[in-house]
Amino acid sequence: MRLSAETLAFSSREFLRLIERIGLTGTWGWTFATHEHVWSPGVFHILGLEPGFVHPSYALLCSLVHPEDRNILDTEAEIKWDGLPRNHTVRIVRPDGSVRIVECRSEVFVGPDGRPRAARGLLLDVTDQERLNQVLARERAIGRALFEEARIFSFRRSFSPAPEATDPFAPPPEAVILTGLPYEHMAEDSFRVMPIDAREASRENFEVGYARGQPFTQVHPFILVGGQRADFRTSPVPIRDRDGLIEEWILFVRPAVGRALRATGQGRQALETMVEGRHLRAARNLLGWTMMDLAQASGLSFSTVRRLEEDGESTAARSRHRAVAALRAAGILFSLIDGDLLAVARI
């Protein structure tokens, strides 16, 4: 057969083989009259089995499904007689004990008499996606709890370096709940959450903070549902791409009354860009450490610690991170306070 771009692009067999090499999918066929099952190499890979060492069967597939998930599967009789297989997502326990989350899709073919004759299907390994969904669901639950208990929330906002660019703004649902302001009004101007007499000054303060490109904090009033006025503390933190350019901001919002913001995750990483030599020296003094103590705790050389404290390694983000991580592990807290000031404390 002459190879051509069309042949390579639309050869279903070759395309399936290419997809299965990724290791996340496999296909199967089942002829009811002969009880013959055919599995592609991808199915064996997903199930953790070696081709040629086991005889493919529906019973074998079901035996590998987690016991708690087996009751949702169709029985062999239901598939062969009713011809109405359903799609399922189940956990597969491989022979080595590892667990994969697999989506099963299938269809049944019927003969001229209307009776089911054969079936075919597809297995998709969706483990990574399902685990990511679980993590995201957990983060959303934590976020809801924080908001309900302490009116603390965070959201992302895109960033365009061009002055004339207008960034689309999706108002956080928490702000809508707090203020009762219609979503559309807040999308037009996020500063509508504030009293009229505070909007212009707050807008200017935020523009100055964004222009600096460093984490900062601003305290400003919100008009809550019912007309009550309350001060909130907003701390925008820039998120940069590999080239160091700001691609978006994460904004942490909490009531102004309370402790300073303690950044976590990407916010914590961005906060470290503000740590200077004077902050490292202050943290050491709080612990009673020498530069050699910090070097040993962080795994850095003495000369590297000295250059960091002299602000001689402004581009050595990895060295700064290791030094800050060692100080945090010893009980040092780096927090933003009003404006763009970085506070150092021992906890």
Secondary structure as UniProt FT lines:
FT   HELIX           5..10
FT   HELIX           12..20
FT   TURN            21..23
FT   STRAND          25..31
FT   TURN            32..35
FT   STRAND          36..39
FT   HELIX           41..47
FT   TURN            51..53
FT   HELIX           58..64
FT   HELIX           67..72
FT   HELIX           76..77
FT   HELIX           78..82
FT   STRAND          88..93
FT   TURN            95..96
FT   STRAND          99..110
FT   TURN            112..113
FT   STRAND          116..125
FT   HELIX           127..150
FT   STRAND          153..158
FT   TURN            163..164
FT   HELIX           173..179
FT   HELIX           183..188
FT   HELIX           190..193
FT   HELIX           196..212
FT   STRAND          217..223
FT   TURN            225..226
FT   STRAND          229..240
FT   TURN            242..243
FT   STRAND          246..255
FT   HELIX           265..271
FT   HELIX           272..274
FT   HELIX           277..287
FT   HELIX           291..298
FT   HELIX           302..309
FT   TURN            310..311
FT   TURN            314..315
FT   HELIX           317..329
FT   TURN            330..331
FT   STRAND          332..337
FT   STRAND          341..346
//
